[in-house]
Amino acid sequence: MGRPSTLTAVKQMLGGHYRVVNESEPRASGTGKCPRSLSKEARAHWHRLAKVLRPLGLLSPADVDAFGILCRALARLDRAEAKIAKSGGSEIVVLRGKPISHPWVRVRTEAEATAQRMFLHFGLTPSARCQLFASANAPIPVTPDKHDVDVAESFFDSSESSVN
């Protein structure tokens, strides 16, 4: 099957070091809208991640179905984690006197695998994103979690001000 080709939009953000760029690649116009068929939990993931992808031009109407798969996988992952936690957090349960893997562990594993594959397609992992150079007019919006503390950012912000 081989390695999937890189999107032209991603190649342009990589800095143009590609020899072959498909100039005739069809480009979808507009931005994708959240489908009504998504669950409430999946819609929450949609809106959170769409804030990152829309300014970069990586969420068009043509991407709605693939992005929906990602959001449904994340919602399944959340639900599986909640079910495992509700049962005491143990991944092993006893059924008819025999220890077996918790049924939701498989659901979680499959959802993680699906989400990981889709993250790569949308550039949502550090390794997929580390080479991207977004233009100045399309900054990557960051909505930090209240528990996130970026020590490196505060360090580099203070060192940049002293250098300039």
DSSP file (Angstrom, degrees, kcal/mol; ACC not computed):
  #  RESIDUE AA STRUCTURE BP1 BP2  ACC     N-H-->O    O-->H-N    N-H-->O    O-->H-N    TCO  KAPPA ALPHA  PHI   PSI    X-CA   Y-CA   Z-CA
    1    1 A M              0   0    0      0, 0.0     0, 0.0     0, 0.0     0, 0.0   0.000 360.0 360.0 360.0 -42.2    0.0    0.0    0.0
    2    2 A G        -     0   0    0      2,-0.0     0, 0.0     0, 0.0     0, 0.0  -0.057 360.0 -39.5  86.0 173.4    2.8    2.4    0.7
    3    3 A R        -     0   0    0      1,-0.1     2,-0.1     0, 0.0     0, 0.0  -0.548  64.1-112.9 -76.5 136.3    3.1    5.7    2.5
    4    4 A P        -     0   0    0      0, 0.0    -1,-0.1     0, 0.0     2,-0.1  -0.405  37.5-104.1 -69.4 147.5    0.2    8.2    2.0
    5    5 A S        -     0   0    0      1,-0.1     2,-0.3    -2,-0.1     0, 0.0  -0.364  34.2-111.2 -71.9 151.7    1.1   11.3    0.1
    6    6 A T        -     0   0    0      1,-0.1    -1,-0.1    -2,-0.1   115,-0.0  -0.637  34.0-108.6 -84.7 136.9    1.5   14.6    1.9
    7    7 A L     >  -     0   0    0     -2,-0.3     4,-2.5     1,-0.1     5,-0.2  -0.303  20.1-125.4 -62.8 146.8   -1.1   17.2    1.4
    8    8 A T  H  > S+     0   0    0      1,-0.2     4,-2.6     2,-0.2     5,-0.2   0.886 111.8  56.2 -61.0 -39.4    0.0   20.3   -0.6
    9    9 A A  H  > S+     0   0    0      1,-0.2     4,-1.5     2,-0.2    -1,-0.2   0.888 109.9  45.8 -60.5 -38.0   -1.2   22.6    2.2
   10   10 A V  H  > S+     0   0    0      2,-0.2     4,-1.3     1,-0.2    -2,-0.2   0.896 110.4  53.4 -71.3 -39.9    1.1   20.6    4.6
   11   11 A K  H  <>S+     0   0    0     -4,-2.5     5,-1.5     1,-0.2     4,-0.3   0.897 107.7  51.5 -60.4 -40.3    4.0   20.7    2.1
   12   12 A Q  H ><5S+     0   0    0     -4,-2.6     3,-1.0     1,-0.2    -1,-0.2   0.878 109.3  49.8 -65.2 -37.2    3.7   24.5    1.8
   13   13 A M  H 3<5S+     0   0    0     -4,-1.5   120,-3.1     1,-0.2    -1,-0.2   0.726  99.4  67.7 -73.0 -20.4    3.8   24.8    5.6
   14   14 A L  T 3<5S-     0   0    0     -4,-1.3    -1,-0.2    -3,-0.2    -2,-0.2   0.572 123.3 -99.7 -75.7  -7.9    6.9   22.6    5.6
   15   15 A G  T < 5 -     0   0    0     -3,-1.0    -3,-0.2    -4,-0.3    -2,-0.1   0.551  53.2 -82.4 103.5   8.1    8.8   25.4    3.9
   16   16 A G  S   <S+     0   0    0     -5,-1.5    -1,-0.1     1,-0.1    -4,-0.1   0.747  83.0 135.6  75.1  24.6    8.8   24.2    0.3
   17   17 A H        +     0   0    0     -6,-0.3     2,-0.3    -3,-0.1    -1,-0.1   0.413  41.0 109.1 -86.2   5.9   11.7   21.8    0.3
   18   18 A Y        -     0   0    0     -7,-0.2     3,-0.1     1,-0.1    -3,-0.0  -0.622  61.0-151.4 -80.3 137.7    9.6   19.3   -1.7
   19   19 A R  S    S+     0   0    0     -2,-0.3     2,-0.6     1,-0.2    -1,-0.1   0.890  85.2  43.8 -73.0 -39.9   10.7   18.7   -5.3
   20   20 A V        +     0   0    0      2,-0.0     2,-0.5     3,-0.0    -1,-0.2  -0.927  63.3 172.3-115.8 117.1    7.3   17.8   -6.5
   21   21 A V        -     0   0    0     -2,-0.6     2,-1.3    -3,-0.1     3,-0.1  -0.991  34.9-127.1-120.8 125.4    4.2   19.8   -5.4
   22   22 A N    >   -     0   0    0     -2,-0.5     3,-1.3     1,-0.2   -14,-0.1  -0.572  27.5-179.3 -74.4  96.8    1.0   19.0   -7.0
   23   23 A E  T 3  S+     0   0    0     -2,-1.3    -1,-0.2     1,-0.3    -3,-0.0   0.715  80.5  55.2 -70.4 -20.0   -0.1   22.4   -8.2
   24   24 A S  T 3  S+     0   0    0     -3,-0.1    -1,-0.3     2,-0.1    -2,-0.1   0.235  74.4 134.8 -98.5  14.7   -3.3   20.9   -9.7
   25   25 A E    <   -     0   0    0     -3,-1.3     2,-0.1     1,-0.1   -18,-0.0  -0.442  66.2-109.4 -61.7 129.3   -4.4   19.3   -6.4
   26   26 A P        -     0   0    0      0, 0.0     2,-0.5     0, 0.0    -1,-0.1  -0.398  33.5-154.2 -63.0 134.4   -8.1   20.1   -5.9
   27   27 A R        -     0   0    0     -2,-0.1     2,-0.3    -3,-0.1    -2,-0.0  -0.949   6.4-139.6-115.1 124.1   -8.6   22.5   -3.1
   28   28 A A        -     0   0    0     -2,-0.5     2,-0.3     2,-0.0    35,-0.0  -0.601  19.0-140.4 -79.4 139.3  -11.8   22.6   -1.2
   29   29 A S        +     0   0    0     -2,-0.3    33,-0.1    31,-0.1     2,-0.1  -0.680  58.9  21.6 -99.0 156.4  -13.1   26.0   -0.4
   30   30 A G  S    S-     0   0    0     -2,-0.3     2,-0.4    30,-0.1    29,-0.1  -0.243  88.7 -73.5  86.2-176.9  -14.8   27.0    2.8
   31   31 A T        -     0   0    0     29,-0.2    29,-0.3    30,-0.1     2,-0.1  -0.925  44.9-105.6-121.2 147.6  -14.5   25.4    6.2
   32   32 A G        -     0   0    0     27,-1.3     2,-0.3    -2,-0.4    -2,-0.0  -0.438  31.0-141.9 -71.9 141.3  -16.2   22.2    7.3
   33   33 A K        -     0   0    0     -2,-0.1    -1,-0.0    28,-0.1    27,-0.0  -0.789  27.9 -96.6-104.5 149.3  -19.1   22.5    9.6
   34   34 A C        -     0   0    0     -2,-0.3     2,-0.1     1,-0.1     9,-0.0  -0.442  42.9-123.0 -64.4 123.4  -19.8   20.1   12.5
   35   35 A P    >   -     0   0    0      0, 0.0     3,-1.2     0, 0.0    -1,-0.1  -0.400   6.4-134.7 -69.0 144.7  -22.2   17.4   11.4
   36   36 A R  T 3  S+     0   0    0      1,-0.2     7,-0.1    -2,-0.1    -2,-0.1   0.705  99.6  72.5 -70.1 -19.1  -25.4   17.0   13.4
   37   37 A S  T 3  S+     0   0    0      2,-0.0    -1,-0.2     0, 0.0     2,-0.1   0.649  76.1 100.6 -73.0 -13.8  -25.0   13.3   13.5
   38   38 A L  S <  S-     0   0    0     -3,-1.2    30,-0.0     1,-0.1    34,-0.0  -0.435  78.6-114.3 -72.4 145.9  -22.1   13.6   16.0
   39   39 A S     >  -     0   0    0     -2,-0.1     4,-2.6     1,-0.1     5,-0.2  -0.216  31.7-101.3 -69.2 168.6  -22.8   12.9   19.6
   40   40 A K  H  > S+     0   0    0      1,-0.2     4,-1.6     2,-0.2     5,-0.1   0.901 124.7  48.3 -58.9 -42.1  -22.6   15.7   22.2
   41   41 A E  H  > S+     0   0    0      1,-0.2     4,-1.5     2,-0.2    -1,-0.2   0.899 111.7  48.4 -67.2 -41.1  -19.2   14.4   23.3
   42   42 A A  H  > S+     0   0    0      1,-0.2     4,-2.3     2,-0.2    -2,-0.2   0.878 108.5  55.0 -67.6 -36.8  -17.9   14.1   19.8
   43   43 A R  H  X S+     0   0    0     -4,-2.6     4,-2.6     1,-0.2     5,-0.2   0.868 103.5  55.8 -63.2 -36.1  -19.1   17.7   19.0
   44   44 A A  H  X S+     0   0    0     -4,-1.6     4,-1.8     1,-0.2    -1,-0.2   0.916 109.7  45.3 -62.6 -42.1  -17.1   19.0   21.9
   45   45 A H  H  X S+     0   0    0     -4,-1.5     4,-2.6     2,-0.2     5,-0.3   0.892 110.7  55.7 -66.6 -39.1  -14.0   17.4   20.5
   46   46 A W  H  X S+     0   0    0     -4,-2.3     4,-2.7     1,-0.2     5,-0.2   0.959 110.2  43.4 -56.0 -53.9  -14.9   18.8   17.0
   47   47 A H  H  X S+     0   0    0     -4,-2.6     4,-1.0     1,-0.2    -1,-0.2   0.866 113.9  51.4 -65.3 -36.3  -15.1   22.4   18.3
   48   48 A R  H  < S+     0   0    0     -4,-1.8     4,-0.3    -5,-0.2     3,-0.2   0.937 118.5  35.5 -65.7 -46.8  -12.0   22.1   20.4
   49   49 A L  H >X S+     0   0    0     -4,-2.6     4,-1.8     1,-0.2     3,-1.1   0.788 107.5  65.5 -81.2 -27.8   -9.8   20.8   17.5
   50   50 A A  H 3X S+     0   0    0     -4,-2.7     4,-2.5    -5,-0.3    -1,-0.2   0.818  91.6  65.6 -64.0 -29.3  -11.4   22.8   14.7
   51   51 A K  H 3< S+     0   0    0     -4,-1.0    -1,-0.3    -3,-0.2    -2,-0.2   0.805 108.1  40.7 -61.2 -28.3  -10.1   26.0   16.4
   52   52 A V  H <4 S+     0   0    0     -3,-1.1     4,-0.5    -4,-0.3    -2,-0.2   0.871 119.3  42.5 -85.1 -41.6   -6.6   24.7   15.5
   53   53 A L  H ><>S+     0   0    0     -4,-1.8     5,-2.2     1,-0.2     3,-0.5   0.834 101.5  64.9 -81.0 -34.0   -7.2   23.3   12.1
   54   54 A R  G ><5S+     0   0    0     -4,-2.5     3,-1.7     1,-0.2     5,-0.2   0.926 100.1  49.9 -60.2 -48.6   -9.4   26.0   10.5
   55   55 A P  G 3 5S+     0   0    0      0, 0.0    -1,-0.2     0, 0.0    -2,-0.1   0.784 110.8  52.3 -62.3 -23.4   -6.8   28.8   10.5
   56   56 A L  G < 5S-     0   0    0     -3,-0.5    -2,-0.2    -4,-0.5    -3,-0.1   0.499 113.5-118.3 -88.5  -4.2   -4.3   26.5    8.9
   57   57 A G  T < 5S+     0   0    0     -3,-1.7    -3,-0.2    -4,-0.5     3,-0.1   0.734  80.5 121.3  74.8  22.6   -6.8   25.5    6.1
   58   58 A L      < +     0   0    0     -5,-2.2     2,-0.3     1,-0.2    -4,-0.2   0.254  58.7  64.8-103.3  12.1   -6.8   21.9    7.1
   59   59 A L        +     0   0    0     -6,-0.4   -27,-1.3    -5,-0.2    -1,-0.2  -0.781  63.4 151.2-136.1  92.7  -10.5   21.6    7.8
   60   60 A S    >   -     0   0    0     -2,-0.3     3,-1.7   -29,-0.3     4,-0.4  -0.595  63.5 -92.4-110.7 173.8  -12.6   22.0    4.7
   61   61 A P  G >  S+     0   0    0      0, 0.0     3,-0.8     0, 0.0     4,-0.3   0.806 126.3  59.9 -58.0 -27.3  -16.0   20.5    3.7
   62   62 A A  G 3  S+     0   0    0      1,-0.2     4,-0.3     2,-0.1     3,-0.2   0.706 103.1  52.1 -71.9 -18.6  -14.1   17.7    2.1
   63   63 A D  G <> S+     0   0    0     -3,-1.7     4,-2.8     1,-0.2     5,-0.3   0.444  79.5  98.5 -95.6  -1.7  -12.5   16.8    5.4
   64   64 A V  H <> S+     0   0    0     -3,-0.8     4,-2.2    -4,-0.4    -1,-0.2   0.889  83.5  46.1 -58.4 -45.3  -15.7   16.6    7.5
   65   65 A D  H  > S+     0   0    0     -4,-0.3     4,-1.9    -3,-0.2    -1,-0.2   0.927 115.2  45.5 -67.1 -44.3  -16.1   12.8    7.3
   66   66 A A  H  > S+     0   0    0     -4,-0.3     4,-1.7     1,-0.2    -2,-0.2   0.905 115.0  47.9 -64.8 -40.7  -12.5   12.1    8.2
   67   67 A F  H  X S+     0   0    0     -4,-2.8     4,-2.3     1,-0.2    -1,-0.2   0.851 108.0  56.2 -69.0 -32.8  -12.6   14.7   11.0
   68   68 A G  H  X S+     0   0    0     -4,-2.2     4,-2.7    -5,-0.3     5,-0.2   0.882 103.6  54.2 -63.3 -38.6  -15.8   13.2   12.3
   69   69 A I  H  X S+     0   0    0     -4,-1.9     4,-2.2     2,-0.2    -2,-0.2   0.923 109.1  48.7 -60.2 -43.8  -14.1    9.8   12.5
   70   70 A L  H  X S+     0   0    0     -4,-1.7     4,-2.2     1,-0.2    -2,-0.2   0.934 112.5  47.1 -61.0 -46.9  -11.5   11.4   14.7
   71   71 A C  H  X S+     0   0    0     -4,-2.3     4,-2.0     1,-0.2    -2,-0.2   0.879 112.0  49.8 -66.9 -38.0  -14.0   13.1   16.9
   72   72 A R  H  X S+     0   0    0     -4,-2.7     4,-2.5     2,-0.2    -1,-0.2   0.891 110.0  51.9 -66.2 -38.3  -16.1    9.9   17.3
   73   73 A A  H  X S+     0   0    0     -4,-2.2     4,-2.4    -5,-0.2    -2,-0.2   0.908 109.7  48.8 -63.7 -41.1  -13.0    8.0   18.3
   74   74 A L  H  X S+     0   0    0     -4,-2.2     4,-2.3     2,-0.2    -1,-0.2   0.880 111.0  50.2 -66.2 -37.1  -12.1   10.6   20.9
   75   75 A A  H  X S+     0   0    0     -4,-2.0     4,-2.4     2,-0.2    -2,-0.2   0.907 111.3  48.8 -66.7 -41.1  -15.6   10.4   22.3
   76   76 A R  H  X S+     0   0    0     -4,-2.5     4,-2.7     2,-0.2    -2,-0.2   0.894 109.9  52.6 -63.0 -39.7  -15.4    6.6   22.4
   77   77 A L  H  X S+     0   0    0     -4,-2.4     4,-2.5     2,-0.2    -2,-0.2   0.926 110.0  47.5 -61.8 -45.3  -12.1    6.9   24.2
   78   78 A D  H  X S+     0   0    0     -4,-2.3     4,-2.2     1,-0.2    -2,-0.2   0.921 113.0  48.9 -60.4 -44.7  -13.6    9.2   26.8
   79   79 A R  H  X S+     0   0    0     -4,-2.4     4,-2.3     2,-0.2    -2,-0.2   0.904 111.4  49.3 -64.2 -42.0  -16.5    6.9   27.3
   80   80 A A  H  X S+     0   0    0     -4,-2.7     4,-2.5     2,-0.2     5,-0.2   0.917 110.6  50.3 -64.1 -43.1  -14.3    3.8   27.7
   81   81 A E  H  X S+     0   0    0     -4,-2.5     4,-2.5     1,-0.2    -1,-0.2   0.901 111.0  49.8 -60.5 -40.5  -12.1    5.6   30.2
   82   82 A A  H  X S+     0   0    0     -4,-2.2     4,-2.4     2,-0.2    -2,-0.2   0.903 110.8  48.9 -65.7 -41.1  -15.2    6.6   32.2
   83   83 A K  H  X S+     0   0    0     -4,-2.3     4,-1.3     2,-0.2    -2,-0.2   0.898 112.7  47.7 -65.9 -40.4  -16.5    3.0   32.2
   84   84 A I  H  <>S+     0   0    0     -4,-2.5     5,-2.4     1,-0.2     6,-0.3   0.919 113.9  47.1 -66.4 -42.6  -13.1    1.6   33.3
   85   85 A A  H ><5S+     0   0    0     -4,-2.5     3,-1.6     1,-0.2    -2,-0.2   0.878 107.6  57.0 -65.4 -37.3  -12.9    4.2   36.1
   86   86 A K  H 3<5S+     0   0    0     -4,-2.4    -1,-0.2     1,-0.3    -2,-0.2   0.822 102.5  55.5 -64.0 -30.8  -16.4    3.5   37.2
   87   87 A S  T 3<5S-     0   0    0     -4,-1.3     3,-0.3    -3,-0.2    -1,-0.3   0.258 136.5 -82.9 -87.4  14.3  -15.6   -0.1   37.7
   88   88 A G  T < 5 -     0   0    0     -3,-1.6    -3,-0.2     1,-0.2    -2,-0.2   0.437  63.5 -84.6 103.0   0.8  -12.8    0.8   40.1
   89   89 A G  S   <S+     0   0    0     -5,-2.4     2,-0.3     1,-0.3    -4,-0.2   0.435  86.8 136.4  83.8  -1.7  -10.1    1.5   37.5
   90   90 A S        -     0   0    0     -3,-0.3    -1,-0.3    -6,-0.3    -3,-0.1  -0.624  45.5-158.0 -83.1 137.4   -9.0   -2.1   37.2
   91   91 A E  S    S+     0   0    0     -2,-0.3    11,-3.2    -3,-0.1     2,-0.5   0.464  79.3  70.0 -89.6  -2.1   -8.4   -3.4   33.7
   92   92 A I  E     -A  101   0A   0      9,-0.3     2,-0.3    13,-0.0     9,-0.2  -0.965  63.4-179.6-116.7 130.6   -8.9   -6.9   34.9
   93   93 A V  E     -A  100   0A   0      7,-3.1     7,-3.5    -2,-0.5     2,-0.6  -0.861  26.6-120.6-123.3 161.7  -12.4   -8.1   35.9
   94   94 A V  E     -A   99   0A   0     -2,-0.3     2,-0.5     5,-0.2    -2,-0.0  -0.909  28.0-180.0-106.9 124.0  -13.6  -11.5   37.2
   95   95 A L  E >  S-A   98   0A   0      3,-2.9     3,-1.7    -2,-0.6    -2,-0.0  -0.979  74.0 -16.6-126.7 118.4  -16.2  -13.3   35.2
   96   96 A R  T 3  S-     0   0    0     -2,-0.5    -1,-0.1     1,-0.3    -2,-0.0   0.866 129.8 -52.1  54.9  38.8  -17.4  -16.7   36.4
   97   97 A G  T 3  S+     0   0    0      1,-0.2    -1,-0.3    -3,-0.0    -3,-0.0   0.444 118.6 105.9  83.0  -0.2  -14.4  -17.0   38.7
   98   98 A K  E <  S-A   95   0A   0     -3,-1.7    -3,-2.9     0, 0.0     2,-0.3  -0.932  70.8-122.1-116.4 136.0  -11.8  -16.3   36.0
   99   99 A P  E     +A   94   0A   0      0, 0.0     2,-0.3     0, 0.0    -5,-0.2  -0.577  39.9 169.0 -73.6 131.6   -9.9  -13.0   35.5
  100  100 A I  E     -A   93   0A   0     -7,-3.5    -7,-3.1    -2,-0.3     2,-0.2  -0.906  41.5 -86.2-134.8 164.7  -10.4  -11.5   32.1
  101  101 A S  E     -A   92   0A   0     -2,-0.3    -9,-0.3    -9,-0.2   -10,-0.1  -0.490  55.0 -98.4 -69.7 140.2   -9.6   -8.2   30.5
  102  102 A H    >>  -     0   0    0    -11,-3.2     3,-1.8    -2,-0.2     4,-0.7  -0.373  30.0-128.0 -58.1 134.4  -12.2   -5.5   31.1
  103  103 A P  H 3> S+     0   0    0      0, 0.0     4,-1.0     0, 0.0     3,-0.5   0.814 107.5  56.8 -58.0 -31.1  -14.5   -5.3   28.0
  104  104 A W  H 3> S+     0   0    0      1,-0.2     4,-2.5     2,-0.2     5,-0.1   0.629  90.1  73.9 -78.0 -12.1  -14.0   -1.6   27.7
  105  105 A V  H <> S+     0   0    0     -3,-1.8     4,-2.6     2,-0.2    -1,-0.2   0.911  97.6  47.8 -65.2 -40.9  -10.2   -2.0   27.5
  106  106 A R  H  X S+     0   0    0     -4,-0.7     4,-2.6    -3,-0.5     5,-0.2   0.908 110.9  50.7 -65.3 -41.3  -10.6   -3.3   24.0
  107  107 A V  H  X S+     0   0    0     -4,-1.0     4,-2.4     1,-0.2    -2,-0.2   0.927 112.2  47.8 -60.5 -44.1  -12.9   -0.4   23.1
  108  108 A R  H  X S+     0   0    0     -4,-2.5     4,-2.6     2,-0.2    -2,-0.2   0.921 111.4  49.9 -62.4 -44.9  -10.3    2.0   24.5
  109  109 A T  H  X S+     0   0    0     -4,-2.6     4,-2.1     1,-0.2    -2,-0.2   0.917 112.8  45.9 -61.6 -44.8   -7.5    0.4   22.6
  110  110 A E  H  X S+     0   0    0     -4,-2.6     4,-2.3     2,-0.2    -1,-0.2   0.888 113.2  49.9 -66.8 -38.6   -9.3    0.5   19.3
  111  111 A A  H  X S+     0   0    0     -4,-2.4     4,-2.7    -5,-0.2    -2,-0.2   0.895 110.1  50.9 -66.2 -39.6  -10.4    4.1   19.8
  112  112 A E  H  X S+     0   0    0     -4,-2.6     4,-2.6     2,-0.2    -2,-0.2   0.914 110.8  48.7 -62.2 -42.7   -6.8    5.1   20.7
  113  113 A A  H  X S+     0   0    0     -4,-2.1     4,-2.1     2,-0.2    -2,-0.2   0.920 113.5  46.3 -65.1 -43.6   -5.5    3.4   17.5
  114  114 A T  H  X S+     0   0    0     -4,-2.3     4,-2.3     2,-0.2    -2,-0.2   0.936 114.0  48.1 -63.1 -46.3   -8.2    5.1   15.3
  115  115 A A  H  X S+     0   0    0     -4,-2.7     4,-2.8     1,-0.2    -2,-0.2   0.911 110.1  52.4 -62.1 -42.5   -7.5    8.5   17.0
  116  116 A Q  H  X S+     0   0    0     -4,-2.6     4,-1.7     1,-0.2    -1,-0.2   0.917 110.0  47.9 -61.7 -43.9   -3.8    8.2   16.5
  117  117 A R  H  X S+     0   0    0     -4,-2.1     4,-1.3     1,-0.2    -1,-0.2   0.919 114.9  45.6 -61.6 -43.1   -4.1    7.4   12.8
  118  118 A M  H  X S+     0   0    0     -4,-2.3     4,-1.6     1,-0.2    -2,-0.2   0.848 105.8  60.1 -72.5 -33.4   -6.4   10.3   12.3
  119  119 A F  H  X>S+     0   0    0     -4,-2.8     5,-3.0     1,-0.2     4,-0.6   0.917 104.7  51.1 -56.5 -42.9   -4.2   12.7   14.4
  120  120 A L  H ><5S+     0   0    0     -4,-1.7     3,-0.8     1,-0.2    -1,-0.2   0.882 106.1  54.3 -63.5 -38.5   -1.4   12.0   11.9
  121  121 A H  H 3<5S+     0   0    0     -4,-1.3    -1,-0.2     1,-0.2    -2,-0.2   0.836 115.7  38.6 -65.2 -31.9   -3.7   12.8    8.9
  122  122 A F  H 3<5S-     0   0    0     -4,-1.6    -1,-0.2    -3,-0.2    -2,-0.2   0.352 112.7-113.2-101.7   5.5   -4.5   16.2   10.4
  123  123 A G  T <<5S+     0   0    0     -3,-0.8    -3,-0.2    -4,-0.6    -4,-0.1   0.871  70.0 139.6  69.3  37.0   -1.1   17.1   11.8
  124  124 A L      < +     0   0    0     -5,-3.0    -4,-0.2    -6,-0.2    -5,-0.1   0.111  44.9  78.0-105.4  21.5   -2.2   16.9   15.4
  125  125 A T  S  > S-     0   0    0     -6,-0.3     4,-2.0    -5,-0.1     5,-0.2  -0.915  85.9-116.3-121.3 155.9    0.8   15.1   17.0
  126  126 A P  H  > S+     0   0    0      0, 0.0     4,-1.9     0, 0.0    -1,-0.1   0.894 116.6  49.5 -56.7 -40.0    4.1   16.7   17.9
  127  127 A S  H  4 S+     0   0    0      1,-0.2     4,-0.3     2,-0.2    -7,-0.0   0.859 113.9  45.0 -70.0 -33.1    5.9   14.5   15.3
  128  128 A A  H  4 S+     0   0    0      1,-0.2    -1,-0.2    -3,-0.2     3,-0.2   0.760 122.4  38.3 -77.0 -24.2    3.5   15.4   12.6
  129  129 A R  H >< S+     0   0    0     -4,-2.0     3,-1.7     1,-0.1    -2,-0.2   0.616  88.6  90.9-100.8 -16.1    3.5   19.1   13.5
  130  130 A C  T 3< S+     0   0    0     -4,-1.9    -1,-0.1     1,-0.3    -3,-0.1   0.741  93.5  41.3 -61.3 -24.6    7.2   19.6   14.4
  131  131 A Q  T 3  S+     0   0    0     -4,-0.3    -1,-0.3    -3,-0.2     2,-0.2   0.456  88.0 113.4-101.4  -0.6    8.2   20.6   10.8
  132  132 A L    <   -     0   0    0     -3,-1.7     2,-0.6    -9,-0.1  -118,-0.2  -0.504  47.6-163.2 -75.7 137.9    5.2   22.8   10.0
  133  133 A F        -     0   0    0   -120,-3.1     2,-0.2  -123,-0.2  -118,-0.2  -0.893   9.4-158.7-119.8  98.4    5.8   26.5    9.5
  134  134 A A        -     0   0    0     -2,-0.6     6,-0.1     1,-0.1   -78,-0.1  -0.522  24.7-111.5 -75.3 143.8    2.5   28.3    9.8
  135  135 A S    >   -     0   0    0     -2,-0.2     3,-1.7     1,-0.1    -1,-0.1  -0.272  27.2-107.4 -70.9 163.3    2.6   31.7    8.1
  136  136 A A  T 3  S+     0   0    0      1,-0.3    -1,-0.1     2,-0.1    -2,-0.1   0.788 119.0  56.7 -64.0 -27.7    2.3   34.8   10.3
  137  137 A N  T 3  S+     0   0    0      1,-0.2    -1,-0.3     2,-0.0    -2,-0.0   0.493 107.7  49.9 -84.7  -0.2   -1.3   35.5    9.2
  138  138 A A  S <  S+     0   0    0     -3,-1.7    -1,-0.2   -82,-0.1    -3,-0.1  -0.516  75.5 179.1-132.5  67.7   -2.4   32.0   10.3
  139  139 A P        -     0   0    0      0, 0.0    -4,-0.1     0, 0.0    -3,-0.1  -0.355  36.7-109.8 -68.3 150.3   -1.1   31.6   13.9
  140  140 A I        -     0   0    0     -6,-0.1     2,-0.2   -85,-0.1   -88,-0.1  -0.712  33.8-135.0 -81.1 115.3   -2.0   28.3   15.6
  141  141 A P        -     0   0    0      0, 0.0     2,-0.5     0, 0.0    -1,-0.0  -0.499  18.7-158.6 -72.9 139.3   -4.5   29.2   18.3
  142  142 A V        -     0   0    0     -2,-0.2    -2,-0.0     2,-0.0   -90,-0.0  -0.976  14.1-170.5-122.4 125.9   -3.9   27.5   21.6
  143  143 A T        -     0   0    0     -2,-0.5   -91,-0.0   -95,-0.1   -92,-0.0  -0.857  25.0-149.1-111.4  93.3   -6.5   27.0   24.2
  144  144 A P        -     0   0    0      0, 0.0     2,-0.2     0, 0.0    -2,-0.0  -0.310  12.6-119.2 -68.6 144.4   -4.5   25.9   27.2
  145  145 A D    >   -     0   0    0      1,-0.1     3,-1.6    -2,-0.0     0, 0.0  -0.499  27.3-114.8 -72.9 150.4   -6.0   23.5   29.7
  146  146 A K  T 3  S+     0   0    0      1,-0.3    -1,-0.1    -2,-0.2     0, 0.0   0.711 118.0  49.8 -63.5 -17.1   -6.2   25.0   33.2
  147  147 A H  T 3  S+     0   0    0      2,-0.0     2,-0.3     0, 0.0    -1,-0.3   0.537  87.2 106.3 -96.2  -7.9   -3.7   22.3   34.4
  148  148 A D    <   +     0   0    0     -3,-1.6     2,-0.4     2,-0.0     0, 0.0  -0.546  42.8 179.7 -77.0 132.7   -1.2   23.0   31.6
  149  149 A V        -     0   0    0     -2,-0.3     2,-1.0    -5,-0.0     3,-0.2  -0.972  13.0-159.4-130.8 117.2    2.0   24.8   32.5
  150  150 A D     >  +     0   0    0     -2,-0.4     4,-1.7     1,-0.2     5,-0.2  -0.788  14.1 175.2-101.0  94.8    4.5   25.4   29.7
  151  151 A V  H  > S+     0   0    0     -2,-1.0     4,-2.1     1,-0.2    -1,-0.2   0.886  79.0  55.0 -65.7 -39.9    7.8   25.9   31.4
  152  152 A A  H  > S+     0   0    0      1,-0.2     4,-3.0     2,-0.2     5,-0.3   0.901 105.4  52.6 -62.5 -41.2    9.7   26.1   28.1
  153  153 A E  H  > S+     0   0    0      1,-0.2     4,-2.5     2,-0.2    -1,-0.2   0.929 110.3  46.7 -62.1 -44.6    7.4   28.9   26.8
  154  154 A S  H  X S+     0   0    0     -4,-1.7     4,-1.6     2,-0.2    -1,-0.2   0.875 113.7  50.1 -66.0 -34.6    7.9   31.0   29.8
  155  155 A F  H  X S+     0   0    0     -4,-2.1     4,-2.0     2,-0.2    -2,-0.2   0.947 114.1  42.9 -65.9 -48.7   11.7   30.4   29.6
  156  156 A F  H  X S+     0   0    0     -4,-3.0     4,-2.3     1,-0.2     5,-0.2   0.839 110.5  56.3 -70.9 -32.2   12.0   31.3   25.9
  157  157 A D  H  X S+     0   0    0     -4,-2.5     4,-1.4    -5,-0.3    -1,-0.2   0.916 111.3  43.9 -62.8 -41.5    9.7   34.3   26.3
  158  158 A S  H  X S+     0   0    0     -4,-1.6     4,-1.1    -5,-0.2    -2,-0.2   0.853 114.2  49.3 -73.1 -33.4   12.0   35.8   29.0
  159  159 A S  H  X S+     0   0    0     -4,-2.0     4,-1.5     2,-0.2    -2,-0.2   0.848 107.8  54.5 -75.8 -31.5   15.2   34.9   27.0
  160  160 A E  H  X S+     0   0    0     -4,-2.3     4,-2.3     1,-0.2    -1,-0.2   0.891 106.1  52.1 -65.9 -38.8   13.9   36.5   23.8
  161  161 A S  H  < S+     0   0    0     -4,-1.4    -1,-0.2     1,-0.2    -2,-0.2   0.842 110.5  47.8 -68.4 -30.2   13.1   39.8   25.5
  162  162 A S  H  < S+     0   0    0     -4,-1.1    -1,-0.2     2,-0.2    -2,-0.2   0.790 112.2  50.0 -79.2 -26.3   16.7   39.9   26.9
  163  163 A V  H  <        0   0    0     -4,-1.5    -2,-0.2     1,-0.2    -1,-0.1   0.905 360.0 360.0 -76.6 -42.3   18.2   39.1   23.5
  164  164 A N     <        0   0    0     -4,-2.3    -1,-0.2    -5,-0.1    -2,-0.2   0.477 360.0 360.0 -73.7 360.0   16.3   41.7   21.5
